[in-house]
Amino acid sequence: MKTPEIFDSIRPFEPEELPEVFERLLADPQFRQVMAYLYPGVPIEAVGEKMKLCKTNLDFQKAFCYTFLENLLAKAAKGCDMDTSAIDTSRRYTFVSNHRDIVLDSALLDKLLIDAGFSTTCEIAIGDNLLSLPWVKDLVRVNKAFIVERSLPPRQMLLASQRLSQYMHFAIEEKNENIWIAQREGRAKDSNDRTQPAILKMMAMGGEGRPVERLRQLHIVPLAISYEYDPCDFLKAKELQQRRDTDDFHKAPGDDVLSMRTGIMGYKGRIHYHCAPCIDNYLDSIADTPKGELFDKVAGYIDDEIHRNYHLFPSNFIALDILEGSTAHASRYTDADKAFFLGYIEGQLAKVDLENPDQDFLRERILTMYANPARNQLALTGREEGK
């Protein structure tokens, strides 16, 4: 199927474009360096021959990404699984998830969809702020990413949002693809996972009918992503101190690359993905909601599903008890769990590279990252029990 030209600058590459893109990648010195790092001792010519055997984007994902992730998880995780019992693996969905890791949130979803029996992976929404290097932009578009254009003037931003939404509807309805998009722009630095209504408003720009019908056409599945440990927690805490101390703080050019590398290679402990039921039936039940209330209401519903299905680990309850100065959740962890977690926190704090690190602030910020998922789930169950 030929994708309309209006989407050419943001869509993933088409299969017929791959040979030219592969040649471009293989000629790029930085890409060759990355391949040498990932595949030590393997000649770039051998990598190139394997790439050229890939006739589709899915072929590339299975030949390179799936194997890379399997090897990575063996070294940097203690297990990774996904519960898909609430959805039909023969259908296509828009997965809206909380956002922890720049690269792995969507990359692991691709692997887990294959493991779950889906016949395809997902197309991935990625901000153009992460694509300053031409070879990186090429690589992610080979890997089924579509581009979210940011930092445009207001009128251009509106047109870009309309085009993005139209593309998402096209991918679901015509290409028969899954989609992944984060519930908010950028990662939640404090792990207080909240869906931005603006994301839903963008998604309802495409499609046909009333806004609630346009959202329904995307078949949204709230997806809770839970990492036992976040390798980037110390980098997020560092950025929070920098933003606190510097009025005009802007990230340095290499900060996102460092976060990507740290998130990919760092230890993550146990990882769990959990799919809530598709919200189509819920949207049917609120079909008469005024437009002015709709997006906030749907965002709140997605939040509840993500909070409910978040897999809490001992680290979450330990952090919550430390911050609250209590032992209210001590039944959820052992003394050994607590000793390990406290040692982990000190090790992460030691990695913070600042001239004047505020140790108390940094420690509180990291603990809050681990406590907030527990706070959100406990608040939800408390509300539901009180009804």
VENQUIDA-V169854 format. One record per run of one state. SS is the DSSP state (helix for helix, strand for strand, loop for the rest). FROM is the first residue (numbers start at 1). LEN is the number of residues. If there is no record, write none. Layout:
ss from len
SS FROM LEN
SS FROM LEN
//
This chain:
ss from len
loop 1 4
helix 5 3
loop 8 7
helix 15 13
loop 28 1
helix 29 10
loop 39 5
helix 44 9
loop 53 4
helix 57 20
loop 77 2
strand 79 5
loop 84 10
strand 94 4
loop 98 6
helix 104 12
loop 116 6
strand 122 6
helix 128 3
loop 131 3
helix 134 9
loop 143 2
strand 145 4
loop 149 5
helix 154 20
loop 174 4
strand 178 5
loop 183 14
helix 197 7
loop 204 7
helix 211 6
loop 217 3
strand 220 8
loop 228 5
helix 233 13
loop 246 9
helix 255 11
loop 266 4
strand 270 9
loop 279 1
helix 280 6
loop 286 5
helix 291 19
loop 310 4
helix 314 11
loop 325 5
helix 330 3
loop 333 2
helix 335 15
loop 350 9
helix 359 28
loop 387 1
//
